Amino acid sequence: LNSHKVRGPLSRILGLISILNIDPSLKEKETFESFIQMFKSSTHELDDIIKEMNNVLKEAQFYEDDNPAIDINYSTD
């Protein structure tokens, strides 16, 4: 998992928003519907990535809970 995986769909969403704001003619029904499909695709992809990140974090937390850190500065003196 890396930032590029998250930035891809997010950048596409932001780009689509910019294009729609720049060219009002793109809001015609046919073009607008294709933009909506692109939004859906990118948002679903981003949602999947966030779910994957959440699973990785849960696994890391589970590992930490089962393997507490050892204090190497602990002294028995």
Phi, psi and chi 1 to 4 in degrees:
 res  aa     phi    psi   chi1   chi2   chi3   chi4
   1 LEU       -  128.9 -112.1  152.7      -      -
   2 ASN  -143.8  171.5   59.6   42.9      -      -
   3 SER   -64.0  -29.1   63.6      -      -      -
   4 HIS   -63.9  -33.5  -62.9  -72.0      -      -
   5 LYS   -64.8  -37.2 -159.2  168.4 -174.9 -179.5
   6 VAL   -80.8  -41.0  175.2      -      -      -
   7 ARG   -65.9  -29.8  -69.0  -77.0  -51.7  150.1
   8 GLY   -56.8  -62.7      -      -      -      -
   9 PRO   -65.0  -34.8   12.7  -20.1      -      -
  10 LEU   -65.0  -42.1 -177.9   59.0      -      -
  11 SER   -63.5  -39.4  -66.1      -      -      -
  12 ARG   -62.8  -43.0  -74.0 -168.3  -64.3  -84.0
  13 ILE   -61.9  -47.9  -68.2  167.1      -      -
  14 LEU   -62.8  -38.1  -66.8  172.1      -      -
  15 GLY   -64.1  -42.8      -      -      -      -
  16 LEU   -62.8  -40.6  -70.3  168.0      -      -
  17 ILE   -62.3  -43.7  -69.2  168.4      -      -
  18 SER   -61.7  -44.4  -66.5      -      -      -
  19 ILE   -61.8  -43.7  -69.8  169.3      -      -
  20 LEU   -63.7  -34.8  -75.6  172.4      -      -
  21 ASN   -73.7  -31.0  -76.0  -32.0      -      -
  22 ILE   -78.0  -42.0  -69.1  170.3      -      -
  23 ASP  -120.4   94.8 -170.7   -8.1      -      -
  24 PRO   -60.8  -23.2  -14.7   22.5      -      -
  25 SER   -65.6  -19.0   70.0      -      -      -
  26 LEU   -72.1   -9.6  -66.0  173.7      -      -
  27 LYS   -81.8    4.6  -66.1  179.4 -177.9  175.1
  28 GLU   -62.2  149.5  -65.6  172.7   10.9      -
  29 LYS   -50.6  -51.6 -173.9  175.6  177.9  165.7
  30 GLU   -63.2  -47.6 -127.0  175.5   74.4      -
  31 THR   -67.3  -41.3  -53.6      -      -      -
  32 PHE   -61.6  -41.2 -170.4   72.6      -      -
  33 GLU   -63.3  -37.0  -73.2  177.8    1.5      -
  34 SER   -69.4  -34.7   69.3      -      -      -
  35 PHE   -64.6  -40.7  -89.1   62.4      -      -
  36 ILE   -60.5  -41.4  -65.8  -62.7      -      -
  37 GLN   -62.9  -40.4  -71.5  -55.8  -44.8      -
  38 MET   -66.2  -40.0  -72.2 -175.0 -101.5      -
  39 PHE   -59.7  -47.4  -85.6  116.1      -      -
  40 LYS   -58.6  -47.1  -78.4 -176.9  179.6  179.3
  41 SER   -59.9  -47.5  174.8      -      -      -
  42 SER   -67.8  -38.1  -69.9      -      -      -
  43 THR   -70.4  -36.1   53.9      -      -      -
  44 HIS   -65.9  -40.6  -74.4  -66.2      -      -
  45 GLU   -62.9  -44.4 -177.2 -179.8   -7.4      -
  46 LEU   -64.1  -39.9 -171.1   55.4      -      -
  47 ASP   -61.5  -43.3 -173.9   48.3      -      -
  48 ASP   -62.1  -40.3  -70.2  -17.5      -      -
  49 ILE   -65.6  -42.5  -68.0  166.2      -      -
  50 ILE   -64.6  -39.5  -68.6  169.0      -      -
  51 LYS   -62.3  -41.3  -73.3  176.4 -175.4  174.1
  52 GLU   -63.2  -43.1 -178.4 -178.6  -10.0      -
  53 MET   -61.7  -41.6  -71.0  171.5   61.3      -
  54 ASN   -61.4  -41.7 -168.0   36.5      -      -
  55 ASN   -63.9  -41.5  -72.9  -24.0      -      -
  56 VAL   -62.6  -43.6  167.6      -      -      -
  57 LEU   -65.0  -39.1  -68.3  171.4      -      -
  58 LYS   -63.1  -43.0  -78.3 -179.3 -176.5  176.6
  59 GLU   -63.4  -40.8  -72.1  175.3   18.4      -
  60 ALA   -64.6  -41.1      -      -      -      -
  61 GLN   -65.9  -41.5 -178.4   63.0   45.1      -
  62 PHE   -60.8  -42.9  178.0   76.9      -      -
  63 TYR   -63.4  -43.8  177.4   78.8      -      -
  64 GLU   -64.2  -38.5  -74.3  177.6   11.3      -
  65 ASP   -64.4  -37.3  -69.8  -14.3      -      -
  66 ASP   -82.1  -19.0  -76.8   -9.5      -      -
  67 ASN  -131.4   76.5  -60.2  -67.5      -      -
  68 PRO   -61.1  150.9   17.9  -23.8      -      -
  69 ALA   -65.4  146.2      -      -      -      -
  70 ILE   -99.1  129.4  -62.0  170.3      -      -
  71 ASP   -82.7  105.3 -176.9    2.2      -      -
  72 ILE   -77.1   -7.9   59.7  171.6      -      -
  73 ASN   -93.7    0.3  -63.8  -44.6      -      -
  74 TYR   -67.6  133.2 -179.8   76.6      -      -
  75 SER  -120.8  139.9  174.4      -      -      -
  76 THR   -93.8    4.6   58.0      -      -      -
  77 ASP   -67.7      -  -64.2  -23.1      -      -
